[in-house]
């Protein structure tokens, strides 16, 4: 009963926000990419090259989210393609695989697509914003629930244990597949690149409407004309499935009914059917047979997020089954040369592991302290498990919510930590901690105000500095995130100081291959505390509803680097000059 009340409360809230609004679907964007350069947009990507034959070129895309990009399937695809055209195509390697890493939650905003998303988009356009309580985000999610009511009823009848929040996400499965999955599958093939992106969605089955008439309720009303002409004949139906590594689909939290996970996917440029995809998805393919038209056929990795955050539990009720099997942790190798347009053989050590935000901070011990026990027994040691299973390239797709990247808000430390400093406990630690062996780490941040929910951060690519006693960081420019160049010891005024455990993370770090700038840099003429105060003021000015000229002024940009996976020979021993 509690779930039912929660759902109908959401519907009531949606009606309050949308009842007085005359909403309609806007036309698709025009050709060219100028219409995708909203707000603070960098025209070019920044990167570093390595001419060795064992390199992989990796791009971290710092996407600035905006609901104007999700008016239709076409506008979303247009924006995603323009990110490739703006940042990847001018910098792509002609001799190495190109891996493009996008963000956590990049598919979530596609809930705003079309007629059914018009209410959510209208709420986003209202002037009142409430970052403290997220009333706009909650109301928009409710508006989506109201618009998807027939699909929600369809799934509720079949999986009555599914919570109200997960029913909304399950109801949007067909939308997610057509917008998120199909877009990145197609772009990987079109531009002959590998693509990583993440979304909150259920497993799905493709079904023919003619054979399953009840599934016709899943048809997007905006696409009804294409079904009428026979251009479309199938829909994508959410199914309850925990993945190949677990035998119990109802294990873990929020696992009753249909499981909805925060998942990262990796697509290859393969025009056919990847062996991984055939094994992983064929049971859910149309008529049980994978064809190249299925957006899963070129998927080469799927990772479910564990553990998940409090906001993912409270707002979305996502499933967390703590899956630590190798099927979920990987690592995942790049496939053979058949998937690669370049004639050079693929690097033999390109094994990817994923940490979708929070798991990237799960080490089990403080920096530099070894871990005793089974590193893969629990998700609280996610990073130890990836290391133990020989991840070489760590990918951390990010959508870091809340206020603020530049402020003392990280409650996992005592006192609460300056967030950009405590962030070093994830991707940087992966390559710098002496008890870890991960070679490279890549973090692309999604930024921007999604209604009244802020996302911010600085994308970065780090490398390990010592390989076989060789200094691999000799040519790097040491860098730090804004406000993290200094360590402010405690006690300090109003506890605006740093936990002693963060001392190892402060200051410019040689492990930095390339780092995206923030909207303003550190002021080197100010003291550490005054510099942070200045940065925090700008961070708060960018929040939704601030009324500042800097509101929503987050930077869209991209960075890239060649990751050399060769193993250098140990340096020759130094001999004496004796005679």
URWOMO-V351371 format. One record per backbone hydrogen bond with DSSP energy under -1.0 kcal/mol. NH is the residue of the N-H (numbers start at 1). CO is the residue of the C=O. Records with the same first field share a line. If there is no record, write none. Layout:
NH=CO, CO
//
This chain:
5=1
6=2
7=3
8=4
9=5
10=6
11=7
12=8
13=9
14=10
15=11
16=12
17=13
18=14
19=15
21=18
23=21
36=33
37=34
41=39
42=556
46=558
48=560
56=563
57=97
58=561
59=99
60=559
61=101
62=557
63=61
65=447
69=66
70=67
76=72
77=73
78=74
79=75
80=76
81=77
82=78
83=79
84=80
85=81
86=82
87=83
88=84
89=84
91=88
99=57
100=194
101=59
102=196
106=103
107=198
108=105
110=107
111=108
112=109
113=110
114=71
118=115
121=117
122=118
123=119
124=120
125=121
126=123
134=130
138=134
139=135
140=136
141=137
142=138
143=139
144=140
145=141
146=142
147=143
148=144
149=146
152=148
153=149
154=150
155=151
156=152
157=153
159=155
162=159
167=163
168=164
169=165
170=166
171=167
172=168
173=170
176=172
177=173
178=174
179=175
180=176
181=176
182=177
184=180
185=181
186=182
187=183
188=184
189=185
190=186
191=187
193=188
194=98
195=267
196=100
197=265
198=103
199=263
201=261
205=237
206=284
207=235
209=233
212=208
215=212
216=213
217=214
218=215
219=216
223=220
224=221
227=223
228=224
229=225
231=226
232=226
235=207
237=205
239=203
251=248
253=320
261=201
263=199
264=303
265=197
266=301
267=195
268=298
274=297
278=274
279=275
280=276
281=277
282=278
284=281
285=282
288=285
289=286
294=291
297=294
299=296
300=266
303=264
305=262
313=309
314=310
315=311
318=312
319=260
320=253
328=325
329=325
330=326
332=352
334=350
339=336
340=337
350=347
351=349
352=332
353=393
355=395
357=355
360=357
361=358
362=359
363=361
369=366
377=374
381=378
382=379
383=362
385=381
386=382
387=383
388=384
389=385
390=387
391=386
392=351
393=351
394=440
395=353
396=442
398=444
402=454
409=407, 417
410=417
411=409
413=410
417=410
419=407
420=405
421=418
422=418
423=419
424=421
425=422
426=423
429=424
430=426
431=428
432=428
433=429
436=433
440=392
441=462
442=394
443=460
446=398
447=63
448=455
450=453
453=450
455=448
456=400
460=443
461=514
462=441
463=511
464=439
467=470
470=467
472=465, 470
476=473
479=509
484=481
495=492
496=493
497=495
498=488
502=499
503=500
505=502
507=484
509=479
512=509
513=461
514=461
516=459
526=523
531=527
532=528
533=529
534=530
535=531
536=532
537=533
538=534
539=535
540=536
541=537
542=538
543=540
546=543
551=548
552=542
553=550
556=40
557=62
559=60
560=46
561=58
562=48
563=56
565=54
//
